[in-house]
Amino acid sequence: MPVFKMKKILVATQKPFAAVAVDGIRDVVENAGCQLVMLEKYTDKAELLDAVADVDAVIIRSDKIDEEVLSAAKNLKIVVRAGAGYDNVDLDAATAHGVCVMNTPGQNANAVAELAFGMMVYAYRNMYNGTSGMELKGKKLGIHAYGNVGRNVGRIAKGFGMDIYIYDCYTPQEIIDADCVKRVSSAEELYAMCDVVSVHIPATPETKKSIGKVLAGAMPKPALLVNTARKEVINEPELLEVMACRPDFKYVTDVAPDALDEFAKFEGRFFATPKKMGAQTAEANVNAGIAAAKQIVDFFENGNERFRVNK
């Protein structure tokens, strides 16, 4: 018998999960004796405010959970972001309301890493314009942050025959040694020595706008910067300056910059996906959704807060 019954779990997704993911979520939720409520493709925040009024848990994707939503959700105990990033949730407000916030780290890591390499190949082959490009083999790849996505980027890079360097303050040295990658002592050192840098840092007060003239401008020629993290970590005015001064510099990103029109002027040296799509694979969609449901059940049954991201 389940430890609890009649907990109400809401899946609130403007951008819906795949049907197979919803089926998996439903199995997890209902097998635990809970009720699943679906709010998909909603277009008005009022719909979300109404839906959260009596639920105990919420699974979201890129949907925003702010003070207004939390105030409307009187019974809410946990929010799980199906994915790695969670800057769409007001963590301080959640803590003030006694709500646990979790993410599902690692579930979409391979999907993001594969996209990063797809963009690397695209950029190195001159955006497939028919001219002679370059190969990734033998190039120095810098991985800025060596978490779940960064480690998958490193794994794939070995197959391409790249020389791999990482900068990460938190990854234990035993992981670095086991993965046979080289650690550098600073972001400045990483950018100054690598032909390609793949960015995987979160958007925090310390990292926002941290990649600009000092880091990107120090990269050797020719340079390629790949961003599948967050647009906020890029200092856009400074990166535009670098690209204007350096015809060798290319920037490809999964997160369209605010100054999109300005970047788009660098034809053949800039590319952005139409929308953030790093995690948009069938496999990642299913993995993250089901992981979110399992974490909610584990939270209610066992008090497990392993993936909690707020205080």
N, C-alpha and C positions, 0 to 999 in steps of 0.2 A: 504494500500500500504506500502511496506517496506520503511524504511528510506533511504536505500542505495541499489544500484544495482551493479551487475557485479564485486563485490569483489571476488577475486579468492582465494579459500581456499584449501591448499594442505594437504593431509594426507600422511605423509612419514613414512613408517613402514617397517623396515627390517623383523620384526616379526609381521605379519599382525593381524589386528583385526579380530574377527569372522565375518562371513558374516552378521549376524543379527545386529551386532554393526555398520558395514558399512552402512547397510540399514537405521539405525536410524540416523547416522550422515548425510547421504544424505538428509533425510527428513528435518532435522533441517536446513541444509545449503540452500537447494533449496527453501524451504518455505520462507526463508528470502530474496530470490532474488539473491542469490550468486551462483557462479560456484564451483563445487567440482572437484578437481583433485586428482587422486590416484597414489601413487608411492609405490608399495608393493614388498617385497622380493628383494629389490635392493642389489647388491653385490659390487658395486663400488661407492666410494664417488662422482665420477664425475657425476653419475646419479642424485644424490641429488643436486649437485651444478647446474646442468642444470635445474632441476625441480623447484628450488626456485627462479629462475631468475626474474620471473614476478608475483609472488604471493603476496597477501596481508597478509596472515595468514598461519600458519603451525601447524598441530596437529602431535605430535610425541609420541612414547612410550619410548624405551631405546635408541633411535637414538641420535647421538651427534650433537649438534648445537654449532659450534665454530666460531672463527673469520673468517675463510675462508668461511664458509657457510653464515654468516651474511654479509660479503662483497659482496657475489654473489647475495644476495637477496635485490635488490635495492628498491623494493616497500614494503618490509616486515614491518608490524606494530606490530604483536603479534605472539608469539609462546606459545602454550599450551601443556604442558607435561601431557598426560593422565595417571595420577597416582600421588602418593604423592611425591616421591623423584624427585629431579630436578638437581642433580649434573652432569648430562650429558649435561647441558646447561652452556655455559660460560656467567654468569650473567653480569660481568663487560663489556664484549664485547657487549652484547645485549644493555646495558644501553648506551654505547658509540654510538651505531648505532640508538638509539632512539626506540628500540624495547621493548615492554612490554612482560615479561615472566610470565606465570601463571602455576600453577599445578591444580589438581582436588582433593583436600583433602577429605578424607572420602569415596571415591567411591569404593575403594578396601580394606577398613579397615577390614571388617568382614572376607574377604577371607584370609588375612594375619594372622589374629587372629586365625582362625580355623586351619591353617597350623601349627602355633606355638603350639597349643594344640595337634595336631596329632603327632608332633615330641616329645612333652613332654611324651605322653603316650608310644610312641615307645621306648624312652630312659629308662623310668621307668620300662618297661617290658623287659629290657635287649635286646633290638633290636629284639624282638620276636625269641630269640634263644632257647626257650623251657624251660629255667630255671625259677626259682621263682623270680619274680620282686617285685615292690612296687606299692602302690596306691598313687594317688595325693591327695586324701581326707585327710584333716587335716594338709597338708604340708603348709609351709609359702612360698607364691609366692611374689617375688619382681618384680614390673613392673618399668623398667627404662625408664621413659618418658611416660606421661599420655595424649598423644594426641588421635587422632581418633583410631589408632590401639590399643594403650594401654588401652583405655576405653573399647574396644570390648574384649580384653583379660581379663580385670577385670570382665566384664559381664559373660563371659563363665566360668571363674574360680569360680564364685559363685555357678554355677550348679555342679561343681566338689567338692564343700565343702571345698575349700581352704581358708586359712587365707591370706588376700590380703594387701600388703604394696606397696606404690608408692613413687618414688622420681621424682619430677618435679618442676622446679622453676617458671613455667609460668601458670600452670593451676589454675584458681581462686579457693579459698577455698570453695565457695558455691557448686562448682561441686564435689569436694572431699567429702563434707558432704552429698550431695544428693546421691552419689554413694555408700555411706557407706564403704569407704575404708580408710585405715590408711596412713597418710602422715608421712614420716621420713624427717629429716633435711639435710641429705647428702647422696651421692652415697655410701660413705664408710659405713654408718650405714645400708643402704639397703642390701648391699652384705654380711655384717657381720652377719645379722640376718636371711637371707632367704635361704631355702633349694633349691629353684628354682628361677632363675632370668631370666626374659624375656626382651630382649634389643630392644628398639624402638627409640633410639636417632638418629638424623641425623648426617651425616659426615660433621663436621665443623672444622675449625682450632682448636677449643677448645676441641672437642670430639675425633678427630682422634688419634688412638693408646692409648686411655684413659683407656681401659679395659685390664688390665694385672695382674701382681703379686699383686699389692696393693689391687685391688678390687676382682678379681676372687680368688686370693689366700686366702682371708679372709673368704670365704664362709664356713659355717659349713659342717661337713661330714654327709652323702654323699652329693655331690653338683652336680647340673645340671645347665649349662648355655645354654640359647637358644637365638640365634641371627637371627632375621628375618629383621634386619635393613640394615647395610652396613658393608662389611668386613673391611673397613678402620678404624672403631672404635675399632677394636681389635688389641692389641699389640701382634702379632703372636709369636715372639720369647719368650716373657714372658709367654704367655698362654701355649706354649709348655713346658716350664720349670715347670709350675704348674702341668700340666698333668703328666709329668715325675715323679714328687715328690709325687703325690697324686693319688694312684690307685682308690680312691673313686670318682674322678672328671670326669664328662662327659660333652662333648660339642657337641651340635647339631646346625646346621646352614643352612639357606636358601641361603647363599652366600659363595660359596666355597673359602677357604683361598688361598692365594698365595702359602703358604707352604703346599699344599694339601698332597703331598707324606709323609711329616713328620707327619702330623696329622693322616693320614691313618694308621700309625704304631700302633696307640692306638686302636686296634681292640676291638669292643664291647663297646668302650667309646666315639667314635666319629662317627658322621654321617653328610654328606652334600648332599643336593639335587644336581642332575646333572647340573641344571641351576637354576637361581633365578626364583622361581615359586609361591611366596607368593600371587601375584595378579592374578595368572593364573586360574581363574574360569570363566565359561561362564557369570555369573552374573556380576562380576567385570569388565570383558572385555567390556560388553555392557554399564554398568553404567559410566565408565570412559570416553569412547569414546563419548558418547552422551553428557555428562557433558562438555567435551572440546568444542564440537561444539556449545553448548548453550552459553558458556562463550564468545566465539569469536563473536557470533551474538550480545550478550548483550554489548560487548565492542564497536563494531562498531555503534550499534544503540543508546546506552545510555552512552557510555564512562565509563562503569562500570569496575573498576580495583580491585574489592574486593579481588581476589586471586592472585594479583601481588606478585612476590617473589623477583624481582630486584628493585633497587632504581630508 
